[in-house]
Amino acid sequence: MARGWESKSVENQISAADTEKESKPGRTLTQFEIERQNLKTGLRLESVRLTRELEAARNERYRELLKQSLKHVETELAKLEG
């Protein structure tokens, strides 16, 4: 499977899960809730991308950069979910 298709599938799964979890029947999300939901989705996708790149990376300096980036993304996501 091509990498682009795989990423799109992950994006769709995350988006569907967020929408199902955070929107209840008869309830309209506020602009703040929508923006927060979109930010969380983006951070989750970035985490998946960084993890995949880290698994494939061979250069130790690049791996360290990816680890730092992943740690930052996970920290930001924890702030939003906490």
Secondary structure in CASP SS format (residue, H / E / C, confidence):
PFRMAT SS
TARGET T0000
AUTHOR 0000-0000-0000
METHOD secondary structure of the structure
MODEL  1
M C 1.00
A C 1.00
R H 1.00
G H 1.00
W H 1.00
E H 1.00
S H 1.00
K H 1.00
S H 1.00
V H 1.00
E H 1.00
N H 1.00
Q H 1.00
I H 1.00
S H 1.00
A H 1.00
A H 1.00
D H 1.00
T H 1.00
E H 1.00
K H 1.00
E H 1.00
S C 1.00
K C 1.00
P C 1.00
G C 1.00
R C 1.00
T C 1.00
L C 1.00
T C 1.00
Q H 1.00
F H 1.00
E H 1.00
I H 1.00
E H 1.00
R H 1.00
Q H 1.00
N H 1.00
L H 1.00
K H 1.00
T H 1.00
G H 1.00
L H 1.00
R H 1.00
L H 1.00
E H 1.00
S H 1.00
V H 1.00
R H 1.00
L H 1.00
T H 1.00
R H 1.00
E H 1.00
L H 1.00
E H 1.00
A H 1.00
A C 1.00
R C 1.00
N C 1.00
E H 1.00
R H 1.00
Y H 1.00
R H 1.00
E H 1.00
L H 1.00
L H 1.00
K H 1.00
Q H 1.00
S H 1.00
L H 1.00
K H 1.00
H H 1.00
V H 1.00
E H 1.00
T H 1.00
E H 1.00
L H 1.00
A H 1.00
K H 1.00
L H 1.00
E H 1.00
G C 1.00
END
